[in-house]
Amino acid sequence: MDWQDQGIILSASRFGESDAILDVLTLRHGRHLGLIKAGMARGRRADIQTGNLVSIEWRARLSEQLGNYTLELVRPYAALALDSQIGLAGLAAAAAVAGASLPEREPHPNVFGATQVLMEALTGSSPSTGAAVYVKWELGLIQDLGFGLDLASCAVTGVTDDLTHVSPRTGRAVTREAALPYGNRLLALPAFLLGAQAGDVDAETLGDGFRLTGHFLSQSVLAPYRRDVPAARGIFVDLILKSLLNRKS
């Protein structure tokens, strides 16, 4: 069996002397593992860095086998982020979250497309813009996996204006007025997740976004499989929020 596809490298682990096992998010074949010969060789290692966009071919005698990869580098996102600690951390966080959340060999073309948009944002935008796109990416990932939040109208009143909070239990949006009796028991809903432009966003607003998506990523996506939110996400969140707070001071 064999197929060709586009892929984004999620991880590469050494196998034997110089081979590597790649975990790749593909457009049409989902998150898919494969062995690449001499992948850890000096001349090939740069191609299989986390976040890189590749053109990939997979071959195996039987569909259930690990199979072998051959690939060509299309867009070196890891190299493009090399001078940005925050950009590299964002690539690592997205790859780790996708790897922990997505089932193997289950196509999620919307997630693939959104991940490519995210890689462009993390390597070509301001750090705060890239981080806002990251939060939107996590929200889309949660929705694509079937755990979508209902942010269209208030769970209490049904109105669609002034939505400012989300129930951590139901994922339903709540207006500012309806949220008052609940105090701090609700999650803040940043305006940029309601369609507002994800331009430069301040640390407080980004923090609200990270807490919102992180809660449902943990509770709805990972907890049923007894998985934790990847540490790489926390590293990225800390870096970007500290950077924005330092800039403000």
N, C-alpha and C positions, 0 to 999 in steps of 0.2 A: 504494500500500500504506500501511497505517497500523495502529498499535497503541497501546494505553494500558497503563501499568504504574506500579509504584512504583520509585523510583530513589534512589540515594545518589550525590551529586556526588563524583567522584574528582579531576577537574581541569577548569579552564576556561582556554582560551587565546584571546587576542584574534585576530580575523580581520577584516581590513579596518579601517574607521573605528570601528565600535562593535559589530559582531557578535562572537560567540564560538563556538568549537567546544568542546562539552562531552564529556567522557569520563564515562559514568554507569554505575554498577553497578546493574542492574535485577533485579527478582525473577524474571521469566520469560524475559527475553531476554539475560541475561548482561551482560557489559561491552560497552557500545554507544556509539558516537560519533554526534554529530548537531550541526547548526548551529542556534544560537538567535539570531534577529534582535534587534538592539539589546541583546544580553546584557550588554555592557559599559557601557551607559548608566547614569547615576548612580542612577536609580530601580530598576534591575534587578540591579545588581551584587551586592547583599547576598543575593539569592535563590540565586545560583549559587556561593556560597562552598564550599570543600572540606568535605565531611562532611555537608552539609545533606540532609535527607530531603525528596523532592519527589514530587508526582504528575505524571507526565510523559506526553506524547503525541508520537509520532514519525510523520512522514509523508514518503513518497517515492514517485516514480512507479515505480521499480524497486527491488527488495530490495537490490541491490548498491550502490546510491547512498548518499552520506553522509546525506541526508535532513535534515529540519528538525524541531526540537524546539519544543514549547510546554510550559510547566510552571507548577505552582503549588507554593508552599512549604508543606510539611506540618510539619516540625520543624526549627528553625534551630540545628542543633548547633554551627555555627561561632560564632554569637552567644552561645550558652550557655557556650562555653568561652573567651569573649573575655577574661575576667579571670584566666585560668590559662595561663601559658606552657607548662606541662607538658601540659595538656589540648589546647591547640592543636597542640603538637608531636605528640601522640599521634594526633590526627585526620589530620595531614599524613602521618605515618608509615604509618598503616593504608591511606590512600588511595594513597600511592605504591607500597606493596608489592602491593596488589590490582591496581593498574594495570600493574605490571611482571609479575605472575604469571599473571593470568587471561587466557585466549585471548579474542579478540573474538567476540561473538555466541554464546558457548557458555554455556547456562544453568547456574548453580550456586546454586540456591535456598537450600541450606544455608549457603553462604558469605554470601549476602545477609542471611539471618536473623541469623547470628552477627555480622555487621558492624553491624547495627542495635543489637544487645545491647551491642556494644563501644562504639558512639557514646554510648549512655546511660551506660555505666560511666565513660567518659572525661570526661563533662560533669557527672556527678552523684555520683560516689564519691570517696573519698580517692585521692590520686595513686597510692599503692602498690596499692590494690585495682584501680584502673583499669589499671595496668601489668600486674598479674597476669592480668586478663581479656584484655589485649592478647596476652600470651604464649600463653594458651589459644587465642585467635583464630588466631594464626599456626600453631599445631599443627593446628587444625581445617582451615585453608586447605591446608596441606601434605597432609593426609589426603584432603581432597576432590578434590585434583588427582591422586590415585592414588599418592602417595608416603608412605603412612601408616607411622608407626613402630609396632612391635609392643611395647607396654608391658604386656602382660597377664601374661607369665611370663618367667622367666630363660632366656636363650638357652643357658646352660651346664647348669643343673640342672633346669629345668622348673618350679621352684617359683614361687609367686605372692606370697610375702611378702618384705619387706625389699628391695624393688627400689630401687636407689640410683644406678645408672649406665646408660648407653646406649652401645652400640658405634657410633662415628662412621661405620663402614663399612656395617654391616647395618641399623642402626636398631633392633636388638633390645635389650631391657632385660637387666640383669645384677644379681644380688644383691650386697650389700655384701661377703660372703665371696668370691664368685666373682670380684669385681672386683680383689681385692688383688694378684694377680700382674701385673696390667696397669698399675699405677701411674697416671700421669697421661694415659695414652693413651685413656681413656674419658671420655665427657661425663657430668657430674653430672645426675641426674634429680631435680628438685624434687618434693616430696611433693604440692604443689598441682596438678601435672599428672596425678596418679594418682587424682583425684577428691576430694582433700581440699579443704576450703572455701578459695576464693581471697579471703580477707580481707586484712588488712594483712600484707604480706609484707616481710621485711627485704631490704636491698640485696644481700647475698650470695646469697640464694635467688633473687631476681629476676635477678641477673646470670647465675646458672647456667641459668635458664630462657631468657633471651635468647641465651646462647651455644648452647644446644641447638637451639632453633628456627632461629636464624640459620645454623647449620651446614647443616642440611638444606634450608633455604630457598635457600641459595647453591648447595650441591652438587647437589641433586636437582631443584629447580624452575627456577632461573635459569641455572646454568652451561650446560646443554644448548643454550640459546638465546644463549649468550655475552652474558648480561646480568649486571650487577653488582647487589648488594643496594642499594636506593636510599639516598642520603645522608640523606634525611629520617628513616630508621629509626635511623641512628647518632646523629643529633641528639637524638631522643627518648630513646634508651637512656642517653646521657650525662647529659641533664637529670635524668631520674628517679633514676638511681643517685647522682649528685652531691647531689641534694636530700636523699635518704634518709641518705647518709653525713654530710652537714652537720648534719642534725637529730640524728643519733646522737651526734655530737661536741659 
